[in-house]
Amino acid sequence: MATDYTVIRIDRNDAVAEVVLDNAAKMNAMAPVFFDEIRAAFEELDADDSVRAIILRSEGRHFTAGLDLMAAAGNIMGDDDPAALKKIILEWQDSFTAAERCRKPVIAAVQGRCIGGGVDLCCACDIRLCTEQATFSIEETKIAMVADLGTLQRISSIVGKGIAREMAFTGAQFPADRALRHGFVNQTYASQEELLEGARAMAAQIAAHSPLAVQGTKVVMNYSDDHSLEEGLEYIAEWNSTRLRSKDLTEAITAFMEKRKPTFTGE
């Protein structure tokens, strides 16, 4: 059963779903309930076979202000037991890892400011797009914290060690042109409307392919990120030896011979 969301929502358009941060009045700041809902959303869409690609976006001028410090103060400061705080941190980490764990490709579409936890969440996505006015900042050092929801573990492999450490140490805003130049985003757009148009076009292109192949590709790439080349090659050999023969593959070959576009069913 679908979750009754309060600070996010899910929009659906055929095989593409959009997870929308829907609390623009508070700059989509992340209160404790946000973490439960974002995890539930990605788990819901992962389990939905009709969904083949996901866009993560937000309402309003800004993507997110990051952690809602006032709302989360009780979670962070209210218990002197380190074990209790560690449990909360691990749960919130898992909420963002849900985007990475989701078998469907996730495209983050960012406008305005993306602060703190927003960078954590974007780093867990497969592809990042943004407007030319967007900025990204890892601001935890400004508030006497160490970023703990995944940025420090993921961003070096995206932008390289030097840029990652500059961002993490200084807390400075990382503008869209630098984000593009260093590979944090794939493409920039002149406006939010063009950003959404581009994200939706990319998602539709992904959704047109065999979901078995696309989702298998994500699983294999995620595995290879954390394993050696030899282990990754062994993994894909095992994967394809048990999954290569599918109705989608037969459809692809038939469509090629008949000079038409294939229609994939995910079987």
ChimeraX attribute file (.defattr): number of C-alpha atoms within 10 A of each C-alpha:
attribute: neighborCount
match mode: 1-to-1
recipient: residues
	/A:1	4
	/A:2	9
	/A:3	11
	/A:4	10
	/A:5	16
	/A:6	12
	/A:7	19
	/A:8	21
	/A:9	19
	/A:10	20
	/A:11	13
	/A:12	12
	/A:13	10
	/A:14	11
	/A:15	17
	/A:16	20
	/A:17	22
	/A:18	23
	/A:19	21
	/A:20	20
	/A:21	24
	/A:22	22
	/A:23	19
	/A:24	17
	/A:25	10
	/A:26	13
	/A:27	22
	/A:28	27
	/A:29	25
	/A:30	24
	/A:31	17
	/A:32	18
	/A:33	14
	/A:34	22
	/A:35	18
	/A:36	16
	/A:37	19
	/A:38	25
	/A:39	20
	/A:40	18
	/A:41	23
	/A:42	25
	/A:43	17
	/A:44	16
	/A:45	24
	/A:46	21
	/A:47	12
	/A:48	12
	/A:49	12
	/A:50	16
	/A:51	19
	/A:52	28
	/A:53	27
	/A:54	31
	/A:55	25
	/A:56	23
	/A:57	25
	/A:58	24
	/A:59	17
	/A:60	18
	/A:61	16
	/A:62	21
	/A:63	31
	/A:64	31
	/A:65	20
	/A:66	24
	/A:67	20
	/A:68	18
	/A:69	15
	/A:70	9
	/A:71	14
	/A:72	15
	/A:73	13
	/A:74	11
	/A:75	15
	/A:76	15
	/A:77	10
	/A:78	11
	/A:79	11
	/A:80	9
	/A:81	9
	/A:82	8
	/A:83	10
	/A:84	13
	/A:85	16
	/A:86	12
	/A:87	11
	/A:88	14
	/A:89	16
	/A:90	12
	/A:91	16
	/A:92	20
	/A:93	18
	/A:94	18
	/A:95	24
	/A:96	25
	/A:97	20
	/A:98	20
	/A:99	28
	/A:100	22
	/A:101	19
	/A:102	21
	/A:103	24
	/A:104	30
	/A:105	25
	/A:106	25
	/A:107	24
	/A:108	27
	/A:109	25
	/A:110	31
	/A:111	30
	/A:112	22
	/A:113	23
	/A:114	26
	/A:115	23
	/A:116	25
	/A:117	26
	/A:118	25
	/A:119	25
	/A:120	25
	/A:121	24
	/A:122	29
	/A:123	26
	/A:124	23
	/A:125	23
	/A:126	15
	/A:127	19
	/A:128	24
	/A:129	26
	/A:130	32
	/A:131	23
	/A:132	21
	/A:133	17
	/A:134	25
	/A:135	23
	/A:136	27
	/A:137	22
	/A:138	29
	/A:139	23
	/A:140	20
	/A:141	14
	/A:142	13
	/A:143	9
	/A:144	8
	/A:145	9
	/A:146	14
	/A:147	18
	/A:148	16
	/A:149	25
	/A:150	20
	/A:151	21
	/A:152	18
	/A:153	12
	/A:154	15
	/A:155	22
	/A:156	15
	/A:157	13
	/A:158	14
	/A:159	18
	/A:160	13
	/A:161	12
	/A:162	10
	/A:163	17
	/A:164	19
	/A:165	16
	/A:166	13
	/A:167	18
	/A:168	22
	/A:169	15
	/A:170	14
	/A:171	19
	/A:172	15
	/A:173	16
	/A:174	19
	/A:175	17
	/A:176	25
	/A:177	19
	/A:178	14
	/A:179	23
	/A:180	18
	/A:181	12
	/A:182	15
	/A:183	14
	/A:184	25
	/A:185	22
	/A:186	13
	/A:187	21
	/A:188	23
	/A:189	19
	/A:190	11
	/A:191	15
	/A:192	20
	/A:193	12
	/A:194	14
	/A:195	22
	/A:196	21
	/A:197	13
	/A:198	18
	/A:199	24
	/A:200	21
	/A:201	12
	/A:202	14
	/A:203	22
	/A:204	18
	/A:205	11
	/A:206	19
	/A:207	22
	/A:208	16
	/A:209	18
	/A:210	22
	/A:211	23
	/A:212	20
	/A:213	17
	/A:214	20
	/A:215	18
	/A:216	18
	/A:217	17
	/A:218	18
	/A:219	19
	/A:220	16
	/A:221	14
	/A:222	16
	/A:223	15
	/A:224	17
	/A:225	11
	/A:226	10
	/A:227	13
	/A:228	11
	/A:229	11
	/A:230	9
	/A:231	13
	/A:232	18
	/A:233	14
	/A:234	11
	/A:235	16
	/A:236	18
	/A:237	11
	/A:238	11
	/A:239	15
	/A:240	12
	/A:241	10
	/A:242	10
	/A:243	11
	/A:244	12
	/A:245	11
	/A:246	14
	/A:247	15
	/A:248	21
	/A:249	18
	/A:250	13
	/A:251	17
	/A:252	19
	/A:253	13
	/A:254	14
	/A:255	14
	/A:256	12
	/A:257	9
	/A:258	10
	/A:259	9
	/A:260	10
	/A:261	12
	/A:262	19
	/A:263	13
	/A:264	18
	/A:265	14
	/A:266	18
	/A:267	11
